[in-house]
Amino acid sequence: MFSLSSRKRKAAAETSPWQGPLVALRDIHVRFGRQPVLREINLEVPRGQTLAIIGESGCGKTVLLKTMIGLVRPNRGQVLYKGQNLTRMSEAELAALRTRFGFVFQQAALFDSMTVAQNVSFPLRQHGYKTPEEIQQIVLARLAEVGLPETVLHRKPAELSGGMRKRVGLARALVMNPEIILYDEPTTGLDPIMSDVINELILRTRQRNPVTSVVVTHDMHTARKVADRVIMLYPLSRLRPDEPQMIFDGTPQQLDACTDSRVRQFIRGEAGELLMELREQASGAF
Amino acid sequence: MSGSITQAPAPRGLAAALANRIADFGELLISWAVVVGDISLFTLRTMRWMFTRLPRRETLMPNFYQIGVLSLPVVALTGTFIGMVLAVQSYQQFRNLRLETRLGAVINMSLVRELGPVLAATMLAGRVGSAMAAELGTMRVTEQIDALSAMGANPIHYLVVPRFLGCLALIPGLTIMADFMGVVGGAFYSIVVLNIDSHHYWVNSQRFVGSFDLFSGVFKSLAFGAAIALVSCHRGFNCDPGAEGVGRAATEAFVASFVLILVIDLQLGILLDALYYTLWPEGPSFV
């Protein structure tokens, strides 16, 4: 009975346009060994929205992003993509579903042993959709979209600059026409101009394709420029058990008006009493 | 926000020390059980993918080239020297018994049953196993394995199955090469340097070394190849972050593979010996 209704739900999701949130996280808890990283996260991402997840290093932003695509399995809770629960899917089902996701990794995560062309065309070849000629055309088009010339096609990732690698990573994420793109700190480690180029590419990608985006960042310029909505996570180690981990959820304009001292400290980039707390923690450890 | 941390004083005395030792031992046992369970699941997943869908030719060929073709020279060289060393070490004892011509039987029997497969496997573990662990470890650390999953490719199918098949399919060839070069090296030293009569050397070799000996060596090598691939890929997949983690994964892959080679060698040695004496109860005799 359960499997029948589940199958019907899946079939309905395939045929009719999904009206609910594209991605929904329900009561997500993630723990690595004895270390809790995410606690009671509830989040819905509607279709077409660009959501920025901000927070200091180690607060669980990347883990949350990887949970959305099933790379991290939560210890408790559900990850729903168009109503389908990723946490209950088999490897094969998950692999098929992931073709609708694009993931831009922090350090691009390009395959060292492959050329740029092989990297960008990898998802197409993996899923065997196109002929070699079609694949070549799509790769060139995607590289042109991110401002990379044809001359980079046969270069290895090690021969590219950081900004070029990020753009190749973005081209690879776009190649399957995903419904949702997840960006993990897209501007980290880049100069201010290249950071803004990446921000522009995120905006233009959304304008060209009706795509939903989730951007993990601690760059406030990126969050303000590209996002419709911002959430802020706080490290569990510095929260009481009854405090929520998501300490802000609103528009970038509301973020500037927020009165929570932790949010204000982050958006202003002030150390405040953090250094003293870190020192106390360090001395307590000995 | 941060409060002062007060810790209860640690209990002292013999009972507390003993309890700590027991707790440490328990923790060690649990961690071993976790690793064994993890490798077993990893092996099952590899087997499942191997029988579900074979990797593409362009994925298989580079791995086969790395594992087979590039390992061949070093395996051949090691085999040659071991054959010669065996001749040097055994000659004096056999000469005292005036049984020099039986040297061929001992050298060739040791090579095809034991030294050929173990040496080929050890060279494979050192040359290929640690390289596989380092490569996959780097891919883990730089999120390339996550990228594979994110693009709908299964990392076990894409990365482990070709390496497993490469080790499994090519280690028998490498073993036969080590055996052959060992036989050539041993014969060269015995006949050319030690002046043993070549006719009797080969006749005795033929008399005592049978097809079963060659089979048992090649059969064992299959188990060695599977163990090297699985342990090395598992270490790479579970690599700790950073350069130190990658280096440790490579070292652990070689050490664990080598220990496993010896353990499997003993187990299969006992098993194959029992099988041999069941089939041929009179057994071989060198004297």
Chai-1 contact restraints between the chains, C-beta under 6 A:
chainA,res_idxA,chainB,res_idxB,connection_type,confidence,min_distance_angstrom,max_distance_angstrom,comment,restraint_id
A,I69,B,A150,contact,1.0,0.0,6.0,A-B,restraint_1
A,L71,B,D146,contact,1.0,0.0,6.0,A-B,restraint_2
A,L71,B,S149,contact,1.0,0.0,6.0,A-B,restraint_3
A,A95,B,G152,contact,1.0,0.0,6.0,A-B,restraint_4
A,R98,B,G152,contact,1.0,0.0,6.0,A-B,restraint_5
A,T99,B,G152,contact,1.0,0.0,6.0,A-B,restraint_6
A,F103,B,A150,contact,1.0,0.0,6.0,A-B,restraint_7
A,F105,B,E143,contact,1.0,0.0,6.0,A-B,restraint_8
A,F105,B,A147,contact,1.0,0.0,6.0,A-B,restraint_9
A,A109,B,E143,contact,1.0,0.0,6.0,A-B,restraint_10
A,A109,B,Q144,contact,1.0,0.0,6.0,A-B,restraint_11
A,A109,B,A147,contact,1.0,0.0,6.0,A-B,restraint_12
A,F111,B,Q144,contact,1.0,0.0,6.0,A-B,restraint_13
A,P123,B,M151,contact,1.0,0.0,6.0,A-B,restraint_14
A,Q126,B,A153,contact,1.0,0.0,6.0,A-B,restraint_15
A,E277,B,S2,contact,1.0,0.0,6.0,A-B,restraint_16
A,E280,B,S2,contact,1.0,0.0,6.0,A-B,restraint_17
A,G284,B,I5,contact,1.0,0.0,6.0,A-B,restraint_18
